[in-house]
Amino acid sequence: ELLDEALSDAQNSLNLEKQAEIMHNMGMLLLKEGKNEEALELFEQSNSIAVKKDIHPITGISLLGLAETFYSLNNLELSEQYLLKCQEISYKINDRLTIADSYKIESLIKKSQGNFDLAESLLLASIQINKEFSNRSNLAESYLQLGQLYIETKNRNAKKYLSLALDHFRGCKNSIQAEKIQKLLDTSN
């Protein structure tokens, strides 16, 4: 209901940049809820507006949203295509936080392809950028992904990164993620 109201407000807004940004944010919420098709539609609309109006930062994040959605739909080829476009724009405008986020998605793709070393390097780069910007939420996500990668590869540092993720998610007041990580830590003993 709130999402519908926000979308209606966005569509009625004369500020197209705000409209594209709201559509992107709503797409992220839907993606987190597993509503991939609905998220895809909003990311496409956001991207369409951003490209038409030459709004590079929103073009970058909407492409990232598309990449993440296609990853969730197990379409690695399309995910990679959108990711490369996102990175090209983000490098051009020096949007380092979007670059850091893109590394997390790229890491998931590389992990799916069995390239664990590159997946690890991408996550370490994402962590470094997020530390520079004190981006606690994205840092928590990167730590979590690295911890999960290390569990899968039987790296002894898995617990360290899961614990860092837990601390950061607690610091962001994200109790749902914190509980999931705590359970993961409890079962990895």
C-alpha positions in Angstrom: 0.0 0.0 0.0 2.8 2.4 0.9 4.7 1.3 -2.1 1.8 2.0 -4.4 1.3 5.4 -2.8 5.0 6.3 -3.3 4.9 5.1 -6.9 1.8 7.1 -7.6 3.5 10.2 -6.0 6.6 9.5 -8.1 4.7 9.2 -11.3 2.8 12.4 -10.6 6.0 14.3 -9.8 7.3 16.7 -12.3 10.8 16.0 -11.0 11.9 13.1 -13.2 15.2 12.6 -11.3 13.2 12.0 -8.1 10.8 9.8 -9.9 13.6 7.6 -11.2 15.2 7.5 -7.8 11.9 6.4 -6.1 11.3 3.8 -8.7 14.8 2.4 -8.1 14.4 2.4 -4.3 11.0 0.6 -4.6 12.6 -1.9 -7.0 15.2 -2.6 -4.3 12.5 -3.2 -1.7 10.6 -5.6 -4.0 13.9 -7.4 -4.9 14.6 -8.0 -1.2 11.0 -9.4 -0.8 11.7 -11.8 -3.7 9.3 -10.1 -6.1 11.8 -10.2 -9.0 9.5 -9.5 -11.9 8.0 -6.4 -10.2 11.4 -5.2 -9.3 12.6 -5.7 -12.8 9.8 -3.5 -14.1 10.7 -0.7 -11.8 14.4 -0.9 -12.5 13.7 -0.8 -16.2 11.4 2.3 -15.7 14.0 4.0 -13.5 16.7 3.3 -16.1 14.6 4.5 -18.9 14.0 7.9 -17.2 17.6 8.2 -16.1 19.0 7.5 -19.6 16.6 9.9 -21.3 17.4 12.7 -18.9 21.1 11.9 -18.7 21.1 11.3 -14.9 24.3 9.2 -14.7 24.2 8.2 -11.0 20.7 6.9 -11.2 21.5 5.2 -14.5 24.3 3.4 -12.7 22.2 2.2 -9.8 19.3 1.2 -11.9 21.6 -0.9 -14.1 23.0 -2.4 -10.9 19.4 -3.2 -9.8 18.8 -4.9 -13.1 22.1 -6.9 -12.7 21.1 -8.0 -9.2 17.6 -9.0 -10.3 18.9 -11.0 -13.2 21.3 -12.7 -10.9 18.4 -13.6 -8.6 16.6 -15.0 -11.6 19.7 -17.1 -12.3 20.4 -15.4 -15.6 24.1 -14.8 -15.2 24.6 -13.7 -18.8 22.2 -10.8 -18.6 23.3 -10.0 -15.0 26.9 -9.6 -16.3 25.8 -7.5 -19.2 24.0 -5.0 -17.0 26.8 -5.1 -14.5 29.4 -4.1 -17.1 27.2 -1.2 -18.2 26.8 -0.2 -14.6 30.5 -0.3 -14.0 31.3 1.6 -17.1 29.1 4.5 -16.1 30.1 4.4 -12.5 33.8 4.5 -13.3 33.2 7.4 -15.7 31.5 9.5 -13.0 33.7 8.1 -10.2 30.7 6.8 -8.2 32.8 4.6 -5.9 29.9 3.4 -3.7 28.1 2.0 -6.7 31.4 0.5 -7.9 31.7 -1.2 -4.5 28.1 -2.5 -4.7 28.8 -3.7 -8.2 31.8 -5.7 -6.9 29.4 -7.6 -4.5 27.2 -8.6 -7.4 30.1 -9.5 -9.6 31.5 -11.6 -6.8 28.3 -13.6 -6.6 28.5 -14.2 -10.4 32.1 -15.2 -10.2 31.4 -17.5 -7.2 28.6 -19.1 -9.3 31.0 -19.7 -12.1 33.5 -21.3 -9.7 36.0 -18.5 -9.7 36.4 -18.2 -6.0 39.7 -16.3 -6.0 38.3 -13.5 -8.1 35.1 -13.5 -6.0 37.2 -13.0 -2.9 39.3 -10.2 -4.5 36.1 -8.4 -5.6 34.7 -8.6 -2.0 37.9 -7.4 -0.5 37.9 -4.4 -2.9 34.2 -3.7 -2.0 35.1 -3.8 1.7 38.0 -1.4 1.2 35.9 1.2 -0.6 33.0 0.9 1.9 35.5 1.4 4.7 36.8 4.5 3.1 33.3 5.9 2.9 32.2 4.5 6.3 29.3 2.8 4.6 28.3 0.5 7.5 25.4 -1.2 5.8 27.2 -2.1 2.6 30.2 -3.1 4.6 28.1 -5.5 6.6 26.8 -7.0 3.4 30.3 -7.4 2.0 31.5 -9.0 5.2 28.6 -11.4 5.1 29.2 -12.4 1.5 32.9 -12.9 2.2 32.1 -15.0 5.3 29.7 -17.1 3.2 32.4 -17.5 0.5 34.9 -18.6 3.1 32.5 -21.2 4.5 32.0 -22.6 1.0 35.8 -22.7 0.4 36.6 -23.9 3.9 38.7 -20.8 4.7 39.5 -20.5 8.4 38.6 -16.7 8.3 34.9 -17.4 7.7 34.0 -16.9 11.4 35.9 -13.6 11.5 34.0 -12.1 8.6 30.7 -13.4 9.8 31.4 -11.8 13.2 32.3 -8.5 11.5 29.0 -8.7 9.5 27.1 -9.4 12.7 28.6 -6.4 14.5 27.9 -4.1 11.5 24.3 -5.3 11.0 23.6 -4.8 14.7 25.1 -1.4 14.4 22.7 -0.6 11.6 19.8 -1.9 13.7 19.2 -4.7 11.2 18.1 -7.4 13.7 16.7 -9.7 11.0 20.1 -10.1 9.3 21.9 -10.2 12.6 19.7 -13.1 13.7 20.4 -15.0 10.5 24.2 -14.5 10.9 24.0 -15.5 14.6 22.4 -18.8 13.6 25.0 -19.3 10.9 27.8 -18.7 13.4 26.1 -21.0 15.9 25.9 -23.8 13.3 29.5 -23.3 12.1 31.0 -24.2 15.5 
